Amino acid sequence: MTDNRAAGSSVRSGVPQGTGSDSSAPVTEIPADPLQARDPGNPPVPSGALLLELVPLPVTDLDRSIEFYRDRAGFHLDVDVTPAPDVRIVQLTPPGSACSILLSAGLPTTGAPAGTVRGLHLVVADIAAARNVLLDRGIEVGDIEDVGGGVLYAYFADPDGNTWCLQYMPWR
C-alpha cells in the first residue's frame, strides 16, 4: 500500500458513501509521527510481549456481520475504514476484551472461506446471564454444557457459521 501522507499531517480514512455502513462509525486517524501520538491510556507494548489483539474472521457480508456483532452480540465498533479502493477493514471488540475481531474485504491475507473459524471463546462471569442477553437479542445459543471441573460452555454461531462459545470457569 502506498503511503500518501505528507510530512506533519495525518491521513483521515472513512467509509465511502454507499457502503451501507452506519454514518456514525468511528474514523481512524493515522498520525504522521506515531511516537508523538502515544495514548497515555494505552501503554506501549513491553519488550518480549506477544499480544493477541486481532483475530480475522471470514464473512461474506460486512454490513450484515456488523449488525450481528455490534447490534446483537453487543461488540463495540472500533474501526470501519476503506483505506484503498476495494479494501474495507472493520474491527469490533467484545465488551471488556483486549482482543478484537477483524472483518474485511479486499485483504489477501484474510482469504479463508467464510464460516470456517471454530470455537472462539468469550469468557464470562455468569454464563446464564450472558446466554440470556444473547437470547434476548435474537441470537440462537445452545444449552449450557458442563464439560467437567466446573467449566461451562454455551455455543452460538454468526450468520456465516463461524462458531463461538461462552465459557465460564469458576476460578476466574
Disulfide bonds with the S-S distance in Angstrom:
none
